[in-house]
Amino acid sequence: MNLKDKFPNEERRVHIEEEAMCHTLSDYLYEWLPPSKEVVIACIGTDRSTGDAFGPLVGSMLEDQNLETFRIYGTIEEPLHALNLKEKMAFIEQEHPAPFILAVDACLGKATSVGSVVLGKGTIAPGSALKKDLPPVGDLHISGMVNVSGFMEHVVLQNTRLHVVMQMAAKVAAAIQMVETKRKRDALERSPLRPFTLDTQPDIHFTSKELRLKDNG
């Protein structure tokens, strides 16, 4: 859970009520992701708090899709949270040398921004909304603004509407699936299948007897 108060030039935001929200977010994300590199998605949060379940919900929804160009860490079953974040990030670095990491986390901000999904370049600071000292995560990040900051954040998170969090998670997961389709298409275009021509056919020879038998059916 992090804090979002301003939206600099290195960030783009969409709202879950926008009709084309998934398509818009997928376009932004596709533009900013490295085209030919495996991407690790670190979905941060915990299922013990309604508001902070945004990241694990996204992770579980994506894990069910068996994505090929993304690797998912952090789900409802195996959350990536404050108690294991350092250990899990070290494991990710070991399993994926020099990974490009997309961090997904819930955030708190202004009342007028609740329901917004923010895509930003650079790291996020997990736990900052709750004054926790955790390592920054991500080369790129998606923050789902689930509620308002400024007063008794623990209580605010516990009382965040599950409907808002579920709706936001489903749309973010859908946008990432759209990006997966585009990235798989790009991979095929970079490595097209060789057309089957006479030059690539196996060298097959028939004897005169075999040719006569072939011609006679």
NORPE-V66939 format. One record per run of one state. SS is the DSSP state (H for helix, E for strand, - for the rest). FROM is the first residue (numbers start at 1). TO is the last residue. Records with the same first field share a line. If there is no record, write none. Layout:
# NORPE-V66939
SS=FROM-TO, FROM-TO
This chain:
# NORPE-V66939
-=1-1, 4-10, 16-20, 33-38, 45-50, 64-69, 74-79, 81-84, 96-99, 110-110, 114-115, 122-123, 125-127, 131-136, 138-139, 149-152, 159-161, 191-197, 201-207, 216-217
E=2-3, 11-15, 39-44, 70-73, 80-80, 100-109, 116-121, 124-124, 137-137, 140-148
H=21-32, 51-63, 85-95, 111-113, 128-130, 153-158, 162-190, 198-200, 208-215
